[in-house]
Amino acid sequence: MPRFNWVDITYEDVVRAIKKFIMENPEFPEPRSTYLLFEGRKLPAKHIRGMAYYEHYGVEINKSDFTGGMETVRFFKRLGFEMDYTGGAGLKKTPSKAVNKPDSVKKQKQERAGDNDDMVDQGTEFIKVAMYLQTNELKNRRCFNRMLPLLRTADADIIVFPENCYVPFVNWLADKDIEKEEDRNRIYKKCVEFSNKLGKAVIVSSCDKDKTVFSVFANAFAKENETVASMYIKHTMCKKSCLGFNKYPAVAAVIFEPIKYRGFLIGMTICYDCNHAIFSRIYGIHGVDLIINSTGGNVVYDKWYKYNKARAIENNCFELVTMGGDGTGGNGNNYVYGFNRNGGQVQPVNLNGSSENHNTPGGLYVYKVTGEAGLAEPDNINQAETISKNSQFQWPIGGSDRMLESDEKISDSIYRKAVGKYNVFLLLVDGKDIMKPEKVQPLMYAKELRKYNNRKYIIINRHDHIDPVFFEEKLSVILKVRAMENFCAVILESDDLNKCYQCGMNRTSQVVRAVDGEFGIDLNRTSGPDAIWKNKAGMQASWRENYEWLVENAEKLST
């Protein structure tokens, strides 16, 4: 089935489609279950959705090429529309062995489905995902066996194990080579058997013989149009990265394919990959409902909170995280996190202890993932504004127009300013484009900048007016994360609000206090990609080439 980018379609696109539908009164197959309610009218939801796609992109698509039912319901609800849906909701999960049906049967079913939205919908209104907080002291056979009855009987649809988790076949996994198709298929088979043993879908994370870290989703009970097994491979902070594979573009085309599960689309990331927006964003452009991050653990709570809250907001999806110990006798900073589509925290139920504390070793935390956006919340890890102690560059509040007049224009969105020995690049990102990593990252990695030495990076995010609620609930944390993930400074400029952020030396964020109407910026903290992609623990400078390819092709991979 072709892939379509539904994320950028707006409320206004849908309204235009509705008005055109009412005016032209075209013929259409009568829906069986899914209607859009608008100004007292009951409209064919899937048909309107296809028309909205044309309104935004100018491209006509066949309704047989995208699903209806709950997926279409979620599409409209995210934009604030009311729906009337009578099919699929509340379907019971009936475990069964996965069956490979002949292609001719699949084709006949697709042709029969056509515009019949609820025939192709296998979804429910929610799924329950259990995040297993498996820390160091639990990584042994005895403790796993103690948990096994609960894992089998848990009221959950998917059980997620952390990075470097313990499962009974962990040593078997560590003996395989995931670059070999034969070994990947054997790993899939083993994980599907494990899924069958637990009676639910699983995500298992391990490493192969070369210490390449990977996560496998396995569902022994997959229906015809659902994913049986899928693999994601770690990109950053690892001994061997898939960015070092010779055929990385082919690998990327596979590992970023969303998992299909009961009408929901799911993506996976591993540990520090959530620190880089583009990995999650590829899933977001796909329109996924949930991204699951399996982390090794022992991280700063504030840092992981900001990153994963931002991933939920910018991708309009749920973001769930669980952790495990790193095997080095760390400090025990292991957590579970859950954020809804608006970045609000989702409160889980711990099936193995108290639900109050999110750092209970051995906890099995169950989150309900729905099609609803959920309530937003203010950026509640606020920081006092502090003066930049070591600043080499002063930025006047609200002074972008004046500053840019004397700078070299490299492109419409990139300017260069010489500051001592440094080439400071001012990257202009207008309005809400700052919420889209695919708009920001190409500026950070622009080829035109490669000829300069001593590169420094400052993002200038300009708005005419900023809604204070939007700032408090979404923009505030996004701007902090843009500084953190890109190792740069970020200036927010508008007629009613001006802020400055820069990356801290430990990759957290600093909110810079202005002095005499100017923000002082420490250029040592603005080295951008050059600080990220260099030979150091867990990273290699050579990986940058394939990362840049991914930045250039992120939107193509998702369409």
GUTOR-718511 format. One record per residue (C-alpha): residue number from 0; residue in one letter; y, x, z. Coordinates in nm, 2 decimals, m for minus. Example, Ala and Ser with C-alpha at 12.3 -4.5 7.8 and 13.67 -1.06 7.14 Angstrom:
<site 0 a <m0.45 1.23 0.78>> <site 1 s <m0.11 1.37 0.71>> 
% end
This chain:
<site 0 m <0.00 0.00 0.00>> <site 1 p <0.34 0.15 m0.09>> <site 2 r <0.57 0.26 0.19>> <site 3 f <0.92 0.11 0.23>> <site 4 n <1.21 0.21 0.45>> <site 5 w <1.30 m0.10 0.64>> <site 6 v <1.50 0.08 0.91>> <site 7 d <1.84 0.09 0.73>> <site 8 i <1.84 m0.27 0.63>> <site 9 t <2.12 m0.45 0.82>> <site 10 y <2.19 m0.80 0.96>> <site 11 e <2.45 m0.84 0.68>> <site 12 d <2.18 m0.76 0.41>> <site 13 v <1.97 m1.04 0.54>> <site 14 v <2.25 m1.28 0.55>> <site 15 r <2.34 m1.20 0.19>> <site 16 a <1.98 m1.26 0.09>> <site 17 i <1.97 m1.59 0.27>> <site 18 k <2.29 m1.71 0.10>> <site 19 k <2.15 m1.60 m0.24>> <site 20 f <1.82 m1.78 m0.17>> <site 21 i <2.00 m2.10 m0.08>> <site 22 m <2.22 m2.08 m0.38>> <site 23 e <1.95 m2.00 m0.63>> <site 24 n <1.67 m2.21 m0.47>> <site 25 p <1.39 m2.00 m0.63>> <site 26 e <1.02 m2.10 m0.64>> <site 27 f <0.81 m1.93 m0.37>> <site 28 p <0.47 m1.96 m0.22>> <site 29 e <0.49 m2.17 0.10>> <site 30 p <0.43 m1.96 0.41>> <site 31 r <0.15 m2.05 0.64>> <site 32 s <0.28 m1.91 0.96>> <site 33 t <0.61 m1.71 0.94>> <site 34 y <0.96 m1.87 0.91>> <site 35 l <1.31 m1.74 0.96>> <site 36 l <1.54 m1.98 1.14>> <site 37 f <1.91 m1.97 1.03>> <site 38 e <2.19 m2.22 1.08>> <site 39 g <1.94 m2.51 1.11>> <site 40 r <1.73 m2.41 0.82>> <site 41 k <1.37 m2.30 0.82>> <site 42 l <1.33 m2.03 0.56>> <site 43 p <1.03 m1.83 0.42>> <site 44 a <1.05 m1.51 0.62>> <site 45 k <0.85 m1.28 0.40>> <site 46 h <1.03 m1.39 0.09>> <site 47 i <1.37 m1.34 0.25>> <site 48 r <1.27 m1.00 0.38>> <site 49 g <1.19 m0.88 0.02>> <site 50 m <1.53 m1.02 m0.10>> <site 51 a <1.70 m0.83 0.18>> <site 52 y <1.54 m0.51 0.07>> <site 53 y <1.69 m0.57 m0.28>> <site 54 e <2.03 m0.64 m0.13>> <site 55 h <2.03 m0.30 0.05>> <site 56 y <1.86 m0.08 m0.21>> <site 57 g <1.90 m0.27 m0.54>> <site 58 v <1.52 m0.24 m0.59>> <site 59 e <1.29 m0.54 m0.63>> <site 60 i <0.95 m0.52 m0.45>> <site 61 n <0.64 m0.73 m0.46>> <site 62 k <0.56 m0.93 m0.15>> <site 63 s <0.19 m0.83 m0.19>> <site 64 d <0.30 m0.47 m0.13>> <site 65 f <0.42 m0.52 0.23>> <site 66 t <0.27 m0.72 0.52>> <site 67 g <0.40 m1.04 0.67>> <site 68 g <0.30 m1.20 1.00>> <site 69 m <0.40 m1.02 1.32>> <site 70 e <0.53 m0.72 1.13>> <site 71 t <0.78 m0.94 0.95>> <site 72 v <0.86 m1.12 1.28>> <site 73 r <0.94 m0.79 1.44>> <site 74 f <1.16 m0.68 1.15>> <site 75 f <1.38 m0.99 1.19>> <site 76 k <1.38 m1.00 1.57>> <site 77 r <1.51 m0.64 1.58>> <site 78 l <1.81 m0.76 1.38>> <site 79 g <1.87 m1.05 1.61>> <site 80 f <1.73 m1.34 1.41>> <site 81 e <1.53 m1.63 1.55>> <site 82 m <1.17 m1.68 1.42>> <site 83 d <0.91 m1.95 1.40>> <site 84 y <0.57 m1.79 1.40>> <site 85 t <0.24 m1.97 1.45>> <site 86 g <m0.02 m1.73 1.33>> <site 87 g <m0.19 m1.42 1.48>> <site 88 a <m0.02 m1.43 1.82>> <site 89 g <m0.27 m1.43 2.10>> <site 90 l <m0.57 m1.31 1.89>> <site 91 k <m0.83 m1.18 2.12>> <site 92 k <m0.96 m0.82 2.07>> <site 93 t <m1.32 m0.84 1.97>> <site 94 p <m1.48 m0.50 1.97>> <site 95 s <m1.70 m0.43 1.67>> <site 96 k <m1.82 m0.13 1.48>> <site 97 a <m1.59 0.00 1.21>> <site 98 v <m1.73 m0.10 0.87>> <site 99 n <m1.64 0.06 0.54>> <site 100 k <m1.62 m0.23 0.30>> <site 101 p <m1.65 m0.17 m0.07>> <site 102 d <m1.32 m0.11 m0.26>> <site 103 s <m1.39 m0.42 m0.47>> <site 104 v <m1.40 m0.64 m0.16>> <site 105 k <m1.08 m0.48 m0.03>> <site 106 k <m0.90 m0.54 m0.36>> <site 107 q <m1.02 m0.90 m0.38>> <site 108 k <m0.89 m0.97 m0.02>> <site 109 q <m0.55 m0.81 m0.10>> <site 110 e <m0.52 m1.02 m0.42>> <site 111 r <m0.62 m1.34 m0.23>> <site 112 a <m0.37 m1.25 0.04>> <site 113 g <m0.07 m1.22 m0.19>> <site 114 d <0.21 m1.40 m0.02>> <site 115 n <m0.02 m1.55 0.25>> <site 116 d <0.15 m1.36 0.53>> <site 117 d <m0.09 m1.44 0.82>> <site 118 m <m0.40 m1.34 0.62>> <site 119 v <m0.29 m0.97 0.61>> <site 120 d <m0.16 m0.98 0.97>> <site 121 q <m0.41 m0.85 1.22>> <site 122 g <m0.15 m0.83 1.50>> <site 123 t <m0.08 m0.96 1.84>> <site 124 e <0.24 m1.00 2.03>> <site 125 f <0.18 m0.69 2.24>> <site 126 i <m0.06 m0.41 2.31>> <site 127 k <m0.13 m0.23 2.64>> <site 128 v <m0.12 0.15 2.64>> <site 129 a <m0.26 0.35 2.94>> <site 130 m <m0.10 0.69 2.99>> <site 131 y <m0.33 0.91 3.19>> <site 132 l <m0.14 1.16 3.41>> <site 133 q <m0.42 1.42 3.42>> <site 134 t <m0.28 1.72 3.60>> <site 135 n <m0.43 2.06 3.67>> <site 136 e <m0.64 1.97 3.97>> <site 137 l <m0.81 1.69 3.77>> <site 138 k <m0.92 1.91 3.48>> <site 139 n <m1.29 1.93 3.57>> <site 140 r <m1.60 1.73 3.51>> <site 141 r <m1.63 1.60 3.86>> <site 142 c <m1.28 1.44 3.87>> <site 143 f <m1.32 1.30 3.51>> <site 144 n <m1.65 1.14 3.60>> <site 145 r <m1.48 0.98 3.90>> <site 146 m <m1.22 0.82 3.67>> <site 147 l <m1.47 0.72 3.40>> <site 148 p <m1.55 0.37 3.54>> <site 149 l <m1.18 0.29 3.56>> <site 150 l <m1.12 0.42 3.21>> <site 151 r <m1.39 0.19 3.08>> <site 152 t <m1.28 m0.12 3.26>> <site 153 a <m0.90 m0.07 3.25>> <site 154 d <m0.70 m0.36 3.11>> <site 155 a <m0.57 m0.15 2.83>> <site 156 d <m0.61 m0.13 2.45>> <site 157 i <m0.54 0.25 2.41>> <site 158 i <m0.59 0.53 2.66>> <site 159 v <m0.38 0.84 2.60>> <site 160 f <m0.48 1.18 2.74>> <site 161 p <m0.22 1.46 2.78>> <site 162 e <m0.19 1.78 2.59>> <site 163 n <m0.48 2.02 2.67>> <site 164 c <m0.66 1.74 2.85>> <site 165 y <m1.01 1.75 2.99>> <site 166 v <m1.28 1.54 2.82>> <site 167 p <m1.65 1.61 2.83>> <site 168 f <m1.65 1.77 2.49>> <site 169 v <m1.34 1.98 2.53>> <site 170 n <m1.53 2.31 2.48>> <site 171 w <m1.69 2.17 2.17>> <site 172 l <m1.34 2.09 2.03>> <site 173 a <m1.22 2.44 2.11>> <site 174 d <m1.49 2.59 1.88>> <site 175 k <m1.37 2.41 1.57>> <site 176 d <m1.12 2.50 1.29>> <site 177 i <m0.89 2.21 1.20>> <site 178 e <m0.79 2.38 0.88>> <site 179 k <m1.14 2.31 0.75>> <site 180 e <m1.20 1.96 0.63>> <site 181 e <m1.56 1.96 0.75>> <site 182 d <m1.45 2.05 1.11>> <site 183 r <m1.18 1.79 1.11>> <site 184 n <m1.43 1.52 1.01>> <site 185 r <m1.66 1.63 1.28>> <site 186 i <m1.38 1.61 1.53>> <site 187 y <m1.29 1.26 1.41>> <site 188 k <m1.65 1.15 1.45>> <site 189 k <m1.67 1.29 1.80>> <site 190 c <m1.35 1.12 1.91>> <site 191 v <m1.46 0.79 1.76>> <site 192 e <m1.78 0.82 1.96>> <site 193 f <m1.57 0.88 2.27>> <site 194 s <m1.36 0.57 2.19>> <site 195 n <m1.68 0.37 2.16>> <site 196 k <m1.80 0.50 2.49>> <site 197 l <m1.48 0.39 2.67>> <site 198 g <m1.46 0.06 2.48>> <site 199 k <m1.10 0.11 2.35>> <site 200 a <m0.90 0.33 2.13>> <site 201 v <m0.81 0.68 2.26>> <site 202 i <m0.57 0.97 2.20>> <site 203 v <m0.73 1.30 2.28>> <site 204 s <m0.54 1.63 2.27>> <site 205 s <m0.70 1.98 2.25>> <site 206 c <m0.68 2.30 2.06>> <site 207 d <m0.91 2.46 1.81>> <site 208 k <m1.06 2.81 1.80>> <site 209 d <m0.73 2.96 1.68>> <site 210 k <m0.54 2.78 1.96>> <site 211 t <m0.38 2.54 1.72>> <site 212 v <m0.29 2.23 1.93>> <site 213 f <m0.37 1.88 1.79>> <site 214 s <m0.39 1.52 1.90>> <site 215 v <m0.65 1.28 1.76>> <site 216 f <m0.62 0.90 1.76>> <site 217 a <m0.96 0.73 1.74>> <site 218 n <m1.05 0.37 1.73>> <site 219 a <m1.42 0.28 1.71>> <site 220 f <m1.33 m0.09 1.68>> <site 221 a <m1.09 m0.06 1.38>> <site 222 k <m1.07 m0.36 1.15>> <site 223 e <m1.05 m0.33 0.78>> <site 224 n <m0.68 m0.25 0.75>> <site 225 e <m0.66 m0.04 1.07>> <site 226 t <m0.68 0.33 1.13>> <site 227 v <m1.01 0.46 1.24>> <site 228 a <m0.90 0.82 1.31>> <site 229 s <m0.58 1.02 1.26>> <site 230 m <m0.46 1.37 1.36>> <site 231 y <m0.12 1.52 1.45>> <site 232 i <m0.08 1.90 1.47>> <site 233 k <0.17 2.07 1.70>> <site 234 h <0.47 2.24 1.54>> <site 235 t <0.66 2.42 1.81>> <site 236 m <0.61 2.62 2.13>> <site 237 c <0.25 2.71 2.05>> <site 238 k <0.04 3.01 1.95>> <site 239 k <m0.03 2.88 1.60>> <site 240 s <0.18 2.61 1.44>> <site 241 c <0.10 2.40 1.14>> <site 242 l <0.44 2.52 1.01>> <site 243 g <0.25 2.84 0.94>> <site 244 f <m0.01 2.67 0.72>> <site 245 n <0.00 2.78 0.36>> <site 246 k <m0.01 2.42 0.24>> <site 247 y <0.22 2.26 0.50>> <site 248 p <0.37 2.00 0.26>> <site 249 a <0.02 1.85 0.21>> <site 250 v <m0.04 1.86 0.58>> <site 251 a <0.29 1.69 0.66>> <site 252 a <0.21 1.41 0.41>> <site 253 v <m0.10 1.33 0.62>> <site 254 i <m0.01 1.39 0.98>> <site 255 f <0.31 1.18 0.96>> <site 256 e <0.12 0.88 0.82>> <site 257 p <0.16 0.60 1.09>> <site 258 i <m0.14 0.48 1.27>> <site 259 k <m0.22 0.11 1.21>> <site 260 y <m0.34 m0.07 1.52>> <site 261 r <m0.34 m0.45 1.57>> <site 262 g <m0.03 m0.51 1.36>> <site 263 f <0.16 m0.22 1.52>> <site 264 l <0.26 0.11 1.36>> <site 265 i <0.22 0.42 1.59>> <site 266 g <0.32 0.78 1.56>> <site 267 m <0.21 1.08 1.77>> <site 268 t <0.39 1.40 1.88>> <site 269 i <0.29 1.68 2.11>> <site 270 c <0.50 1.83 2.39>> <site 271 y <0.80 2.03 2.27>> <site 272 d <0.79 1.86 1.93>> <site 273 c <0.98 1.57 2.10>> <site 274 n <1.27 1.83 2.14>> <site 275 h <1.32 1.83 1.76>> <site 276 a <1.44 1.50 1.63>> <site 277 i <1.31 1.53 1.27>> <site 278 f <0.94 1.51 1.37>> <site 279 s <0.98 1.17 1.54>> <site 280 r <1.24 1.05 1.29>> <site 281 i <0.99 1.06 1.00>> <site 282 y <0.80 0.80 1.19>> <site 283 g <1.12 0.61 1.26>> <site 284 i <1.20 0.58 0.90>> <site 285 h <0.85 0.45 0.85>> <site 286 g <0.95 0.17 1.09>> <site 287 v <0.70 0.25 1.36>> <site 288 d <0.68 0.04 1.68>> <site 289 l <0.57 0.32 1.91>> <site 290 i <0.57 0.70 1.94>> <site 291 i <0.33 0.86 2.19>> <site 292 n <0.40 1.21 2.31>> <site 293 s <0.13 1.41 2.48>> <site 294 t <0.28 1.69 2.69>> <site 295 g <0.14 1.98 2.88>> <site 296 g <0.36 1.92 3.18>> <site 297 n <0.56 2.12 3.43>> <site 298 v <0.89 2.03 3.27>> <site 299 v <1.24 1.95 3.40>> <site 300 y <1.25 1.57 3.45>> <site 301 d <1.61 1.54 3.32>> <site 302 k <1.54 1.73 3.00>> <site 303 w <1.23 1.53 2.90>> <site 304 y <1.41 1.20 3.01>> <site 305 k <1.70 1.27 2.77>> <site 306 y <1.49 1.37 2.48>> <site 307 n <1.25 1.08 2.49>> <site 308 k <1.51 0.82 2.56>> <site 309 a <1.70 0.95 2.25>> <site 310 r <1.38 0.93 2.04>> <site 311 a <1.34 0.57 2.14>> <site 312 i <1.70 0.48 2.06>> <site 313 e <1.74 0.65 1.72>> <site 314 n <1.40 0.53 1.59>> <site 315 n <1.43 0.18 1.73>> <site 316 c <1.08 0.20 1.88>> <site 317 f <0.90 0.24 2.21>> <site 318 e <0.85 0.60 2.33>> <site 319 l <0.57 0.68 2.58>> <site 320 v <0.50 1.02 2.74>> <site 321 t <0.22 1.15 2.96>> <site 322 m <0.16 1.50 3.09>> <site 323 g <m0.11 1.74 3.21>> <site 324 g <m0.09 2.07 3.39>> <site 325 d <m0.04 2.38 3.18>> <site 326 g <m0.33 2.57 3.34>> <site 327 t <m0.11 2.84 3.49>> <site 328 g <m0.07 2.70 3.84>> <site 329 g <0.27 2.55 3.76>> <site 330 n <0.50 2.37 4.00>> <site 331 g <0.35 2.02 3.95>> <site 332 n <0.64 1.87 3.76>> <site 333 n <0.44 1.62 3.57>> <site 334 y <0.55 1.27 3.48>> <site 335 v <0.50 0.96 3.27>> <site 336 y <0.80 0.81 3.08>> <site 337 g <0.83 0.48 2.90>> <site 338 f <1.14 0.36 2.70>> <site 339 n <1.18 0.04 2.50>> <site 340 r <1.35 0.02 2.16>> <site 341 n <1.70 0.01 2.32>> <site 342 g <1.62 0.31 2.54>> <site 343 g <1.58 0.11 2.85>> <site 344 q <1.31 0.23 3.09>> <site 345 v <0.98 0.03 3.08>> <site 346 q <0.81 0.00 3.42>> <site 347 p <0.43 0.06 3.40>> <site 348 v <0.15 m0.06 3.63>> <site 349 n <m0.06 0.22 3.78>> <site 350 l <m0.42 0.12 3.78>> <site 351 n <m0.52 0.41 4.00>> <site 352 g <m0.26 0.40 4.28>> <site 353 s <0.10 0.30 4.35>> <site 354 s <0.32 0.19 4.06>> <site 355 e <0.63 0.31 4.24>> <site 356 n <0.59 0.68 4.20>> <site 357 h <0.57 0.81 3.84>> <site 358 n <0.43 1.15 3.95>> <site 359 t <0.10 1.06 4.11>> <site 360 p <m0.18 1.29 3.99>> <site 361 g <m0.46 1.10 3.84>> <site 362 g <m0.25 0.79 3.78>> <site 363 l <m0.34 0.56 3.49>> <site 364 y <m0.01 0.40 3.39>> <site 365 v <m0.03 0.10 3.17>> <site 366 y <0.27 0.01 2.95>> <site 367 k <0.31 m0.32 2.76>> <site 368 v <0.45 m0.25 2.41>> <site 369 t <0.59 m0.56 2.23>> <site 370 g <0.79 m0.65 1.93>> <site 371 e <1.09 m0.72 2.14>> <site 372 a <1.38 m0.47 2.16>> <site 373 g <1.40 m0.49 2.54>> <site 374 l <1.70 m0.44 2.77>> <site 375 a <1.92 m0.14 2.72>> <site 376 e <2.06 0.05 3.02>> <site 377 p <2.35 0.29 3.08>> <site 378 d <2.29 0.67 3.05>> <site 379 n <2.19 0.69 3.42>> <site 380 i <2.15 1.06 3.43>> <site 381 n <2.52 1.13 3.42>> <site 382 q <2.68 1.46 3.46>> <site 383 a <3.01 1.55 3.60>> <site 384 e <3.24 1.72 3.34>> <site 385 t <3.27 2.09 3.41>> <site 386 i <3.48 2.36 3.27>> <site 387 s <3.32 2.60 3.03>> <site 388 k <3.33 2.93 3.22>> <site 389 n <3.30 3.15 2.91>> <site 390 s <3.49 3.00 2.62>> <site 391 q <3.59 3.18 2.31>> <site 392 f <3.71 2.88 2.11>> <site 393 q <3.96 2.61 2.21>> <site 394 w <3.94 2.26 2.05>> <site 395 p <4.24 2.03 2.09>> <site 396 i <4.15 1.68 2.19>> <site 397 g <4.17 1.45 1.88>> <site 398 g <4.27 1.74 1.67>> <site 399 s <4.01 1.75 1.39>> <site 400 d <4.25 1.67 1.11>> <site 401 r <4.49 1.94 1.22>> <site 402 m <4.22 2.20 1.27>> <site 403 l <4.05 2.14 0.94>> <site 404 e <4.37 2.18 0.74>> <site 405 s <4.35 2.56 0.78>> <site 406 d <3.97 2.59 0.74>> <site 407 e <3.77 2.68 0.44>> <site 408 k <3.61 2.37 0.29>> <site 409 i <3.24 2.44 0.20>> <site 410 s <3.15 2.08 0.12>> <site 411 d <3.28 1.74 0.21>> <site 412 s <3.11 1.76 0.54>> <site 413 i <3.12 2.13 0.62>> <site 414 y <3.41 2.36 0.70>> <site 415 r <3.42 2.72 0.81>> <site 416 k <3.66 2.87 1.06>> <site 417 a <3.67 3.24 1.13>> <site 418 v <3.69 3.31 1.51>> <site 419 g <3.68 3.68 1.58>> <site 420 k <3.35 3.81 1.46>> <site 421 y <3.20 3.46 1.43>> <site 422 n <3.18 3.22 1.14>> <site 423 v <3.21 2.88 1.31>> <site 424 f <3.09 2.59 1.10>> <site 425 l <3.24 2.25 1.17>> <site 426 l <2.99 1.98 1.06>> <site 427 l <3.15 1.64 1.01>> <site 428 v <2.93 1.34 1.09>> <site 429 d <3.10 1.00 1.07>> <site 430 g <3.04 0.71 1.31>> <site 431 k <2.69 0.60 1.37>> <site 432 d <2.54 0.85 1.13>> <site 433 i <2.51 1.07 1.44>> <site 434 m <2.23 0.83 1.54>> <site 435 k <2.03 0.94 1.23>> <site 436 p <1.88 1.29 1.25>> <site 437 e <1.82 1.29 0.87>> <site 438 k <2.20 1.29 0.83>> <site 439 v <2.27 1.56 1.09>> <site 440 q <1.99 1.81 1.03>> <site 441 p <2.07 1.88 0.66>> <site 442 l <2.41 2.00 0.77>> <site 443 m <2.27 2.23 1.03>> <site 444 y <2.03 2.38 0.77>> <site 445 a <2.26 2.37 0.46>> <site 446 k <2.18 2.64 0.21>> <site 447 e <2.55 2.72 0.16>> <site 448 l <2.57 2.87 0.50>> <site 449 r <2.30 3.14 0.46>> <site 450 k <2.53 3.40 0.31>> <site 451 y <2.74 3.42 0.63>> <site 452 n <2.66 3.63 0.93>> <site 453 n <2.72 3.55 1.30>> <site 454 r <2.69 3.17 1.24>> <site 455 k <2.80 2.92 1.50>> <site 456 y <2.77 2.54 1.48>> <site 457 i <2.99 2.26 1.61>> <site 458 i <2.92 1.89 1.52>> <site 459 i <3.23 1.67 1.49>> <site 460 n <3.14 1.31 1.53>> <site 461 r <3.44 1.09 1.44>> <site 462 h <3.48 0.72 1.50>> <site 463 d <3.78 0.48 1.46>> <site 464 h <3.68 0.29 1.77>> <site 465 i <3.39 0.31 2.01>> <site 466 d <3.25 0.01 2.19>> <site 467 p <3.22 0.12 2.56>> <site 468 v <2.89 m0.05 2.60>> <site 469 f <2.75 0.12 2.30>> <site 470 f <2.87 0.45 2.43>> <site 471 e <2.73 0.40 2.78>> <site 472 e <2.39 0.27 2.67>> <site 473 k <2.32 0.48 2.35>> <site 474 l <2.58 0.71 2.22>> <site 475 s <2.62 0.91 2.54>> <site 476 v <2.26 1.03 2.56>> <site 477 i <2.24 1.08 2.18>> <site 478 l <2.54 1.32 2.19>> <site 479 k <2.39 1.52 2.47>> <site 480 v <2.06 1.55 2.29>> <site 481 r <2.23 1.65 1.96>> <site 482 a <2.38 1.95 2.15>> <site 483 m <2.05 2.03 2.32>> <site 484 e <1.81 2.01 2.03>> <site 485 n <2.04 2.19 1.78>> <site 486 f <2.16 2.45 2.03>> <site 487 c <2.53 2.37 1.94>> <site 488 a <2.84 2.20 2.06>> <site 489 v <2.93 1.84 1.98>> <site 490 i <3.28 1.69 1.97>> <site 491 l <3.32 1.32 2.00>> <site 492 e <3.65 1.21 1.86>> <site 493 s <3.80 0.86 1.84>> <site 494 d <4.13 0.67 1.91>> <site 495 d <4.00 0.56 2.25>> <site 496 l <3.74 0.82 2.36>> <site 497 n <3.71 1.20 2.33>> <site 498 k <3.43 1.41 2.47>> <site 499 c <3.28 1.75 2.43>> <site 500 y <2.92 1.86 2.49>> <site 501 q <2.75 2.19 2.46>> <site 502 c <2.40 2.32 2.51>> <site 503 g <2.32 2.48 2.84>> <site 504 m <2.16 2.82 2.86>> <site 505 n <1.83 2.65 2.97>> <site 506 r <1.86 2.40 2.68>> <site 507 t <1.99 2.11 2.89>> <site 508 s <2.34 1.98 2.82>> <site 509 q <2.69 2.04 2.97>> <site 510 v <2.97 1.78 2.95>> <site 511 v <3.28 2.00 2.90>> <site 512 r <3.60 1.92 3.09>> <site 513 a <3.92 1.95 2.90>> <site 514 v <4.20 2.18 3.03>> <site 515 d <4.55 2.13 2.92>> <site 516 g <4.44 1.90 2.64>> <site 517 e <4.18 2.14 2.50>> <site 518 f <3.80 2.18 2.53>> <site 519 g <3.68 2.53 2.58>> <site 520 i <3.36 2.60 2.39>> <site 521 d <3.12 2.89 2.47>> <site 522 l <3.02 3.01 2.12>> <site 523 n <2.72 3.20 2.28>> <site 524 r <2.57 2.85 2.31>> <site 525 t <2.62 2.74 1.96>> <site 526 s <2.39 2.96 1.75>> <site 527 g <2.21 2.66 1.61>> <site 528 p <1.89 2.72 1.41>> <site 529 d <1.92 3.10 1.45>> <site 530 a <1.86 3.06 1.82>> <site 531 i <1.56 2.83 1.76>> <site 532 w <1.37 3.00 1.48>> <site 533 k <1.32 3.35 1.60>> <site 534 n <1.02 3.56 1.72>> <site 535 k <0.98 3.47 2.08>> <site 536 a <0.72 3.31 2.31>> <site 537 g <0.57 3.01 2.12>> <site 538 m <0.80 3.04 1.81>> <site 539 q <0.81 3.24 1.49>> <site 540 a <1.10 3.30 1.26>> <site 541 s <0.87 3.26 0.96>> <site 542 w <0.81 2.89 1.06>> <site 543 r <1.17 2.81 0.97>> <site 544 e <1.10 2.79 0.60>> <site 545 n <0.86 2.50 0.63>> <site 546 y <1.08 2.33 0.89>> <site 547 e <1.36 2.34 0.64>> <site 548 w <1.13 2.19 0.38>> <site 549 l <1.06 1.91 0.62>> <site 550 v <1.43 1.85 0.68>> <site 551 e <1.49 1.82 0.31>> <site 552 n <1.20 1.59 0.25>> <site 553 a <1.19 1.38 0.56>> <site 554 e <1.31 1.06 0.39>> <site 555 k <1.07 1.12 0.09>> <site 556 l <0.78 1.15 0.33>> <site 557 s <0.86 0.80 0.47>> <site 558 t <0.91 0.61 0.15>> 
% end
